[in-house]
Amino acid sequence: MKDRCLKTRIITILLALVLVLPVPVFGTEEAGAAVNEDPVTETEFTDENVTGEEDGTAAGTENGDGDVTPDETGAENGDGTGDVIEPEAEPEDEPAEPGTIENVTIEENPSGTVVIEWDAFSGAVCYEVSSLAIDEGAPVMTEECSQTFTGLKHGADYDFVIAAYDENDAMIAVGTVHIKTVAFSVTYNEASYRKLSSKTISPKKKFNINLTSMIKESNNGYSVVQGGCTDGTYAYYLMVSTKTQKGRVLKVRMSNNKVVARSKVLNVHHGNGMTYDSKRKKLVVIARESRKQEITVIDASSLKITRQQNVKYDNFADAEGDTLNSVHQSQGLAAIAYVRKYDCYIALERTYHNLLIFDPDTLQAIGMVKTDIGEKYPGTFQGMDADDRYVYLLLSAYNKNGKSQPYNLIVALDWNSENLLPVVNATKSKDPKYVEEAWYCNNDGSGTPDAVIRVRTSYEAENIYHTTDKNGKEHFYLSEYRSKPVYKKVRKRVKVNGKWKRKKVWKLRYIKRDNYVYDLGVI
């Protein structure tokens, strides 16, 4: 039926084109030229054998005496001269106005998925459902009185048209429906989740993920771990060169800590944060410095880059009218995490430490969450992780300008069941509630953490990720980087009391780099 509906409409369009095309009239210069081009036609049309009188006599054909007889296409008048009488056109049947499909309803559940339903129309054998906002308006044919669409954007307007066709493939009824999808939101049953508490832990060192046991800085080795994540079976580590800021991804089997694959050199520009998108089977990486608005997407199987795009979140204005483009976006992003339940990326903004929600397909900002953690915890924000209930921000140890933070920290912020501040709507509507009622990422609305976990490890933490066992318990891992200069004594000619002597001095031999993975357990 779908094919027949389509074929019939194509035929109808072709017939319509034929009916409206101009029909050539013989006797004109154009018609004569066309006849003369026919090699079969040998009759020469001249003034002697073709007449076209001004009194309206029609051109005819020669009879046996050379006289012109009226053409069959003309009708004789009373004198027999044959004035042309146009035949009366038969009246065409005007198409009936299409009916209306009744009780068209639309419901969004879950977020990003809509189900449209309608009453059956008498005589209809199939329905065509379309929306210009989805897949460039490509219609969907169905014989049912319902249709489901997925992948709709948060907080967007959609208009759908339902057309009913009969067994002759004629459109007999039309229905329409509109929906504005909900802004991004999170929901959970608080009673079913654990409550985190602040603590200090001393984790067990698991293994070293060095590419080689010794890396010389001059060799430009990919020796510094940055982003890290897991798909539950394999862990992925981004090993970066401090000289070029490019990197290589190591794929490690978690059961035995063996490297099973490594990527070619990738231009990820430091790759400070990385997460695993379990729905799309992709690794998603945050860059730094000159490319700090860039997100790199890597295929988890081939370890090849499939997409690089600058993300935009300049469509939000705060209460003073400043946009994220002019004030915040220049700082870029520091870390990123993916949450399967909400199908979103959540990223940490540099300097201001707000959390931005991104659509995984378009990489456009769809929500914003404010925090208030930068002043209280002055450490360097490194990686991040997230689950249905919490967002985990990792800060490395810090000691600068009299401010000291001797531990690596995991700052846990609680998701809230309210809608996140919708970035997209903020600029379009200029609604004050979107720019004044900033939502903070925890239940008490202060933006401060629900829990702070101090991690007793010796060096700079770089990433955090977790797995979930069959009982639903989450097991966390942390990676850290250690840099240690190695010296050797060499003889060097030096001047002592005005005289040159050979003396043993210490000389830098190489920089030893180690990258350790720690098992944090259930935090």
Secondary structure, 3 states (H helix, E strand, C coil): CHHHHHHHHHHHHHHHHHHHCCCCCCCCHHHHHHHHCCCCCCCCCCCCCCCCCCCCECCCEECCCCCEECCCCCCCCCCCCCECCCCCCCCCCCCCCCEECCCCEEEECCCCCEEEECCCCCCCCEEEEECCCCHHHCCEEECCCEEEECCCCCCCEEEEEEEEECCCCCEEEEEEEEEECCCCECCCCHHHCCCCCCEEECCEEEEECCCCCCCCHHHCCCCEEEEEEECCCEEEEEEECCCCCCEEEEEEECCCCEEEEECCCECCCCCCEEEEECCCCEEEEECCHHHCCEEEEEECCCCCEEEEEECECCCCECCCCCEHHHHHHHHCEEEEEEECCCCEEEEEECCCCCEEEECCCCCEEEEEEECCCCCCCCCEEEEEEECCCEEEEEEECEEECCEEECCEEEEEEECCCCECECHHHHHHHCCHHHHHCCCECCCCCCCCCCEEEEECCCCEEEEEEEEECCCCCEEEEEEEEEEEEEEEEEEEEEEECCEEEEEEEEEEEEEEEEEEEEEEECC
